[in-house]
Amino acid sequence: MGNRLTQIATRTGDDGTTGLGDNTRVSKNSGRPHAMGDVDELNSHIGLLLCEPLSQDVRDLLIDIQHQLFNLGGELSMPGYELLKDDALLQLDNALAHYNAQLPRLLEFILPAGTRAASQAHVCRTVARRAERHVVALEQAEAMRAAPRQYLNRLSDLLFVLARVLNRVDGGDDVYWKSERLARSQTEA
């Protein structure tokens, strides 16, 4: 990116529009700014998750994801431009396989709770799902590559798995929803 921002308060958005990377202006309430904002919010929440004590492998993965989300946001801001590469999705698939293999099978739905790190991973997951919904809506209005949607879908799955992993640090566990079905199965066992 050749042009760096030297002035943050330009006042050009005071009219309710924002500039895209291709120098066009669109309403701040249109599809692209919604998707870009959700990706930016997700990246910020991952930054907050990185403030927690994490294993080095999880930390390194999340830092890589932050860079990929910046690429994804850049791609959303420049219609027709490709910044998110295929290996980014492959990294998520590999991480999903690695971390999910360490986990027991789910007995029931789990609550977005437990340790602070796990709970923050769940917040990240829900923001990733919202970002994905906004990207899907944008795809319905404009031609786009599938990669941004696929990346966000896979990332939300990974964040769910990481929340489960983070709840197990220091011997913790998932926080199960107390359903009648689970209660019956435990009393019958």
MODELLER restraints for C-alpha pairs under 7 A, 6 or more apart:
rsr = mdl.restraints
at = mdl.atoms
rsr.add(forms.Gaussian(group=physical.xy_distance, feature=features.Distance(at['CA:16:A'], at['CA:27:A']), mean=5.92, stdev=0.5))
rsr.add(forms.Gaussian(group=physical.xy_distance, feature=features.Distance(at['CA:16:A'], at['CA:28:A']), mean=5.77, stdev=0.5))
rsr.add(forms.Gaussian(group=physical.xy_distance, feature=features.Distance(at['CA:17:A'], at['CA:25:A']), mean=6.04, stdev=0.5))
rsr.add(forms.Gaussian(group=physical.xy_distance, feature=features.Distance(at['CA:17:A'], at['CA:26:A']), mean=5.19, stdev=0.5))
rsr.add(forms.Gaussian(group=physical.xy_distance, feature=features.Distance(at['CA:17:A'], at['CA:27:A']), mean=4.27, stdev=0.5))
rsr.add(forms.Gaussian(group=physical.xy_distance, feature=features.Distance(at['CA:17:A'], at['CA:28:A']), mean=5.03, stdev=0.5))
rsr.add(forms.Gaussian(group=physical.xy_distance, feature=features.Distance(at['CA:18:A'], at['CA:25:A']), mean=5.39, stdev=0.5))
rsr.add(forms.Gaussian(group=physical.xy_distance, feature=features.Distance(at['CA:18:A'], at['CA:26:A']), mean=5.58, stdev=0.5))
rsr.add(forms.Gaussian(group=physical.xy_distance, feature=features.Distance(at['CA:18:A'], at['CA:27:A']), mean=6.31, stdev=0.5))
rsr.add(forms.Gaussian(group=physical.xy_distance, feature=features.Distance(at['CA:18:A'], at['CA:28:A']), mean=5.75, stdev=0.5))
rsr.add(forms.Gaussian(group=physical.xy_distance, feature=features.Distance(at['CA:19:A'], at['CA:25:A']), mean=4.45, stdev=0.5))
rsr.add(forms.Gaussian(group=physical.xy_distance, feature=features.Distance(at['CA:19:A'], at['CA:26:A']), mean=6.58, stdev=0.5))
rsr.add(forms.Gaussian(group=physical.xy_distance, feature=features.Distance(at['CA:20:A'], at['CA:77:A']), mean=5.10, stdev=0.5))
rsr.add(forms.Gaussian(group=physical.xy_distance, feature=features.Distance(at['CA:20:A'], at['CA:78:A']), mean=6.12, stdev=0.5))
rsr.add(forms.Gaussian(group=physical.xy_distance, feature=features.Distance(at['CA:21:A'], at['CA:77:A']), mean=5.26, stdev=0.5))
rsr.add(forms.Gaussian(group=physical.xy_distance, feature=features.Distance(at['CA:21:A'], at['CA:78:A']), mean=4.61, stdev=0.5))
rsr.add(forms.Gaussian(group=physical.xy_distance, feature=features.Distance(at['CA:22:A'], at['CA:78:A']), mean=5.51, stdev=0.5))
rsr.add(forms.Gaussian(group=physical.xy_distance, feature=features.Distance(at['CA:31:A'], at['CA:134:A']), mean=6.82, stdev=0.5))
rsr.add(forms.Gaussian(group=physical.xy_distance, feature=features.Distance(at['CA:31:A'], at['CA:138:A']), mean=5.36, stdev=0.5))
rsr.add(forms.Gaussian(group=physical.xy_distance, feature=features.Distance(at['CA:32:A'], at['CA:76:A']), mean=6.51, stdev=0.5))
rsr.add(forms.Gaussian(group=physical.xy_distance, feature=features.Distance(at['CA:32:A'], at['CA:138:A']), mean=6.65, stdev=0.5))
rsr.add(forms.Gaussian(group=physical.xy_distance, feature=features.Distance(at['CA:34:A'], at['CA:134:A']), mean=6.51, stdev=0.5))
rsr.add(forms.Gaussian(group=physical.xy_distance, feature=features.Distance(at['CA:35:A'], at['CA:131:A']), mean=5.59, stdev=0.5))
rsr.add(forms.Gaussian(group=physical.xy_distance, feature=features.Distance(at['CA:35:A'], at['CA:134:A']), mean=5.04, stdev=0.5))
rsr.add(forms.Gaussian(group=physical.xy_distance, feature=features.Distance(at['CA:35:A'], at['CA:135:A']), mean=5.61, stdev=0.5))
rsr.add(forms.Gaussian(group=physical.xy_distance, feature=features.Distance(at['CA:36:A'], at['CA:73:A']), mean=5.43, stdev=0.5))
rsr.add(forms.Gaussian(group=physical.xy_distance, feature=features.Distance(at['CA:36:A'], at['CA:76:A']), mean=6.25, stdev=0.5))
rsr.add(forms.Gaussian(group=physical.xy_distance, feature=features.Distance(at['CA:36:A'], at['CA:77:A']), mean=6.97, stdev=0.5))
rsr.add(forms.Gaussian(group=physical.xy_distance, feature=features.Distance(at['CA:38:A'], at['CA:127:A']), mean=6.77, stdev=0.5))
rsr.add(forms.Gaussian(group=physical.xy_distance, feature=features.Distance(at['CA:38:A'], at['CA:130:A']), mean=6.94, stdev=0.5))
rsr.add(forms.Gaussian(group=physical.xy_distance, feature=features.Distance(at['CA:38:A'], at['CA:131:A']), mean=4.89, stdev=0.5))
rsr.add(forms.Gaussian(group=physical.xy_distance, feature=features.Distance(at['CA:39:A'], at['CA:69:A']), mean=6.59, stdev=0.5))
rsr.add(forms.Gaussian(group=physical.xy_distance, feature=features.Distance(at['CA:39:A'], at['CA:73:A']), mean=6.21, stdev=0.5))
rsr.add(forms.Gaussian(group=physical.xy_distance, feature=features.Distance(at['CA:39:A'], at['CA:131:A']), mean=5.88, stdev=0.5))
rsr.add(forms.Gaussian(group=physical.xy_distance, feature=features.Distance(at['CA:42:A'], at['CA:124:A']), mean=5.88, stdev=0.5))
rsr.add(forms.Gaussian(group=physical.xy_distance, feature=features.Distance(at['CA:42:A'], at['CA:127:A']), mean=5.66, stdev=0.5))
rsr.add(forms.Gaussian(group=physical.xy_distance, feature=features.Distance(at['CA:42:A'], at['CA:128:A']), mean=6.16, stdev=0.5))
rsr.add(forms.Gaussian(group=physical.xy_distance, feature=features.Distance(at['CA:43:A'], at['CA:66:A']), mean=5.70, stdev=0.5))
rsr.add(forms.Gaussian(group=physical.xy_distance, feature=features.Distance(at['CA:43:A'], at['CA:69:A']), mean=6.48, stdev=0.5))
rsr.add(forms.Gaussian(group=physical.xy_distance, feature=features.Distance(at['CA:45:A'], at['CA:124:A']), mean=5.83, stdev=0.5))
rsr.add(forms.Gaussian(group=physical.xy_distance, feature=features.Distance(at['CA:46:A'], at['CA:124:A']), mean=6.36, stdev=0.5))
rsr.add(forms.Gaussian(group=physical.xy_distance, feature=features.Distance(at['CA:49:A'], at['CA:117:A']), mean=6.17, stdev=0.5))
rsr.add(forms.Gaussian(group=physical.xy_distance, feature=features.Distance(at['CA:49:A'], at['CA:120:A']), mean=5.84, stdev=0.5))
rsr.add(forms.Gaussian(group=physical.xy_distance, feature=features.Distance(at['CA:49:A'], at['CA:121:A']), mean=6.68, stdev=0.5))
rsr.add(forms.Gaussian(group=physical.xy_distance, feature=features.Distance(at['CA:50:A'], at['CA:59:A']), mean=6.60, stdev=0.5))
rsr.add(forms.Gaussian(group=physical.xy_distance, feature=features.Distance(at['CA:52:A'], at['CA:117:A']), mean=5.95, stdev=0.5))
rsr.add(forms.Gaussian(group=physical.xy_distance, feature=features.Distance(at['CA:68:A'], at['CA:84:A']), mean=6.62, stdev=0.5))
rsr.add(forms.Gaussian(group=physical.xy_distance, feature=features.Distance(at['CA:68:A'], at['CA:88:A']), mean=6.84, stdev=0.5))
rsr.add(forms.Gaussian(group=physical.xy_distance, feature=features.Distance(at['CA:71:A'], at['CA:83:A']), mean=5.30, stdev=0.5))
rsr.add(forms.Gaussian(group=physical.xy_distance, feature=features.Distance(at['CA:71:A'], at['CA:84:A']), mean=5.48, stdev=0.5))
rsr.add(forms.Gaussian(group=physical.xy_distance, feature=features.Distance(at['CA:72:A'], at['CA:83:A']), mean=6.53, stdev=0.5))
rsr.add(forms.Gaussian(group=physical.xy_distance, feature=features.Distance(at['CA:72:A'], at['CA:84:A']), mean=5.50, stdev=0.5))
rsr.add(forms.Gaussian(group=physical.xy_distance, feature=features.Distance(at['CA:72:A'], at['CA:148:A']), mean=6.31, stdev=0.5))
rsr.add(forms.Gaussian(group=physical.xy_distance, feature=features.Distance(at['CA:74:A'], at['CA:83:A']), mean=6.90, stdev=0.5))
rsr.add(forms.Gaussian(group=physical.xy_distance, feature=features.Distance(at['CA:75:A'], at['CA:81:A']), mean=5.69, stdev=0.5))
rsr.add(forms.Gaussian(group=physical.xy_distance, feature=features.Distance(at['CA:75:A'], at['CA:82:A']), mean=5.69, stdev=0.5))
rsr.add(forms.Gaussian(group=physical.xy_distance, feature=features.Distance(at['CA:75:A'], at['CA:83:A']), mean=5.43, stdev=0.5))
rsr.add(forms.Gaussian(group=physical.xy_distance, feature=features.Distance(at['CA:75:A'], at['CA:84:A']), mean=7.00, stdev=0.5))
rsr.add(forms.Gaussian(group=physical.xy_distance, feature=features.Distance(at['CA:89:A'], at['CA:151:A']), mean=5.66, stdev=0.5))
rsr.add(forms.Gaussian(group=physical.xy_distance, feature=features.Distance(at['CA:92:A'], at['CA:154:A']), mean=6.61, stdev=0.5))
rsr.add(forms.Gaussian(group=physical.xy_distance, feature=features.Distance(at['CA:92:A'], at['CA:155:A']), mean=6.59, stdev=0.5))
rsr.add(forms.Gaussian(group=physical.xy_distance, feature=features.Distance(at['CA:92:A'], at['CA:158:A']), mean=7.00, stdev=0.5))
rsr.add(forms.Gaussian(group=physical.xy_distance, feature=features.Distance(at['CA:96:A'], at['CA:158:A']), mean=5.49, stdev=0.5))
rsr.add(forms.Gaussian(group=physical.xy_distance, feature=features.Distance(at['CA:99:A'], at['CA:161:A']), mean=6.84, stdev=0.5))
rsr.add(forms.Gaussian(group=physical.xy_distance, feature=features.Distance(at['CA:100:A'], at['CA:161:A']), mean=6.18, stdev=0.5))
rsr.add(forms.Gaussian(group=physical.xy_distance, feature=features.Distance(at['CA:108:A'], at['CA:176:A']), mean=6.44, stdev=0.5))
rsr.add(forms.Gaussian(group=physical.xy_distance, feature=features.Distance(at['CA:108:A'], at['CA:177:A']), mean=6.82, stdev=0.5))
rsr.add(forms.Gaussian(group=physical.xy_distance, feature=features.Distance(at['CA:108:A'], at['CA:182:A']), mean=6.81, stdev=0.5))
rsr.add(forms.Gaussian(group=physical.xy_distance, feature=features.Distance(at['CA:109:A'], at['CA:176:A']), mean=6.08, stdev=0.5))
rsr.add(forms.Gaussian(group=physical.xy_distance, feature=features.Distance(at['CA:109:A'], at['CA:177:A']), mean=5.66, stdev=0.5))
rsr.add(forms.Gaussian(group=physical.xy_distance, feature=features.Distance(at['CA:110:A'], at['CA:174:A']), mean=6.45, stdev=0.5))
rsr.add(forms.Gaussian(group=physical.xy_distance, feature=features.Distance(at['CA:110:A'], at['CA:175:A']), mean=5.49, stdev=0.5))
rsr.add(forms.Gaussian(group=physical.xy_distance, feature=features.Distance(at['CA:110:A'], at['CA:176:A']), mean=4.25, stdev=0.5))
rsr.add(forms.Gaussian(group=physical.xy_distance, feature=features.Distance(at['CA:110:A'], at['CA:177:A']), mean=5.24, stdev=0.5))
rsr.add(forms.Gaussian(group=physical.xy_distance, feature=features.Distance(at['CA:111:A'], at['CA:175:A']), mean=5.53, stdev=0.5))
rsr.add(forms.Gaussian(group=physical.xy_distance, feature=features.Distance(at['CA:111:A'], at['CA:176:A']), mean=5.84, stdev=0.5))
rsr.add(forms.Gaussian(group=physical.xy_distance, feature=features.Distance(at['CA:111:A'], at['CA:177:A']), mean=5.76, stdev=0.5))
rsr.add(forms.Gaussian(group=physical.xy_distance, feature=features.Distance(at['CA:112:A'], at['CA:119:A']), mean=5.71, stdev=0.5))
rsr.add(forms.Gaussian(group=physical.xy_distance, feature=features.Distance(at['CA:112:A'], at['CA:122:A']), mean=5.66, stdev=0.5))
rsr.add(forms.Gaussian(group=physical.xy_distance, feature=features.Distance(at['CA:113:A'], at['CA:119:A']), mean=4.97, stdev=0.5))
rsr.add(forms.Gaussian(group=physical.xy_distance, feature=features.Distance(at['CA:113:A'], at['CA:175:A']), mean=6.22, stdev=0.5))
rsr.add(forms.Gaussian(group=physical.xy_distance, feature=features.Distance(at['CA:114:A'], at['CA:167:A']), mean=5.94, stdev=0.5))
rsr.add(forms.Gaussian(group=physical.xy_distance, feature=features.Distance(at['CA:114:A'], at['CA:174:A']), mean=6.94, stdev=0.5))
rsr.add(forms.Gaussian(group=physical.xy_distance, feature=features.Distance(at['CA:114:A'], at['CA:175:A']), mean=6.18, stdev=0.5))
rsr.add(forms.Gaussian(group=physical.xy_distance, feature=features.Distance(at['CA:115:A'], at['CA:167:A']), mean=5.73, stdev=0.5))
rsr.add(forms.Gaussian(group=physical.xy_distance, feature=features.Distance(at['CA:117:A'], at['CA:166:A']), mean=6.41, stdev=0.5))
rsr.add(forms.Gaussian(group=physical.xy_distance, feature=features.Distance(at['CA:118:A'], at['CA:163:A']), mean=4.18, stdev=0.5))
rsr.add(forms.Gaussian(group=physical.xy_distance, feature=features.Distance(at['CA:118:A'], at['CA:164:A']), mean=6.77, stdev=0.5))
rsr.add(forms.Gaussian(group=physical.xy_distance, feature=features.Distance(at['CA:118:A'], at['CA:166:A']), mean=5.14, stdev=0.5))
rsr.add(forms.Gaussian(group=physical.xy_distance, feature=features.Distance(at['CA:118:A'], at['CA:167:A']), mean=5.57, stdev=0.5))
rsr.add(forms.Gaussian(group=physical.xy_distance, feature=features.Distance(at['CA:119:A'], at['CA:163:A']), mean=6.83, stdev=0.5))
rsr.add(forms.Gaussian(group=physical.xy_distance, feature=features.Distance(at['CA:121:A'], at['CA:159:A']), mean=5.69, stdev=0.5))
rsr.add(forms.Gaussian(group=physical.xy_distance, feature=features.Distance(at['CA:121:A'], at['CA:162:A']), mean=6.87, stdev=0.5))
rsr.add(forms.Gaussian(group=physical.xy_distance, feature=features.Distance(at['CA:121:A'], at['CA:163:A']), mean=5.24, stdev=0.5))
rsr.add(forms.Gaussian(group=physical.xy_distance, feature=features.Distance(at['CA:122:A'], at['CA:159:A']), mean=6.66, stdev=0.5))
rsr.add(forms.Gaussian(group=physical.xy_distance, feature=features.Distance(at['CA:122:A'], at['CA:160:A']), mean=6.26, stdev=0.5))
rsr.add(forms.Gaussian(group=physical.xy_distance, feature=features.Distance(at['CA:122:A'], at['CA:163:A']), mean=6.20, stdev=0.5))
rsr.add(forms.Gaussian(group=physical.xy_distance, feature=features.Distance(at['CA:124:A'], at['CA:159:A']), mean=6.87, stdev=0.5))
rsr.add(forms.Gaussian(group=physical.xy_distance, feature=features.Distance(at['CA:125:A'], at['CA:156:A']), mean=4.64, stdev=0.5))
rsr.add(forms.Gaussian(group=physical.xy_distance, feature=features.Distance(at['CA:125:A'], at['CA:159:A']), mean=5.31, stdev=0.5))
rsr.add(forms.Gaussian(group=physical.xy_distance, feature=features.Distance(at['CA:125:A'], at['CA:160:A']), mean=6.28, stdev=0.5))
rsr.add(forms.Gaussian(group=physical.xy_distance, feature=features.Distance(at['CA:128:A'], at['CA:152:A']), mean=5.88, stdev=0.5))
rsr.add(forms.Gaussian(group=physical.xy_distance, feature=features.Distance(at['CA:128:A'], at['CA:156:A']), mean=5.45, stdev=0.5))
rsr.add(forms.Gaussian(group=physical.xy_distance, feature=features.Distance(at['CA:129:A'], at['CA:153:A']), mean=6.88, stdev=0.5))
rsr.add(forms.Gaussian(group=physical.xy_distance, feature=features.Distance(at['CA:129:A'], at['CA:156:A']), mean=6.19, stdev=0.5))
rsr.add(forms.Gaussian(group=physical.xy_distance, feature=features.Distance(at['CA:132:A'], at['CA:149:A']), mean=5.70, stdev=0.5))
rsr.add(forms.Gaussian(group=physical.xy_distance, feature=features.Distance(at['CA:132:A'], at['CA:152:A']), mean=5.49, stdev=0.5))
rsr.add(forms.Gaussian(group=physical.xy_distance, feature=features.Distance(at['CA:132:A'], at['CA:153:A']), mean=6.35, stdev=0.5))
rsr.add(forms.Gaussian(group=physical.xy_distance, feature=features.Distance(at['CA:135:A'], at['CA:149:A']), mean=6.05, stdev=0.5))
rsr.add(forms.Gaussian(group=physical.xy_distance, feature=features.Distance(at['CA:136:A'], at['CA:149:A']), mean=6.62, stdev=0.5))
rsr.add(forms.Gaussian(group=physical.xy_distance, feature=features.Distance(at['CA:164:A'], at['CA:174:A']), mean=6.11, stdev=0.5))
rsr.add(forms.Gaussian(group=physical.xy_distance, feature=features.Distance(at['CA:167:A'], at['CA:173:A']), mean=5.36, stdev=0.5))
rsr.add(forms.Gaussian(group=physical.xy_distance, feature=features.Distance(at['CA:167:A'], at['CA:174:A']), mean=6.20, stdev=0.5))
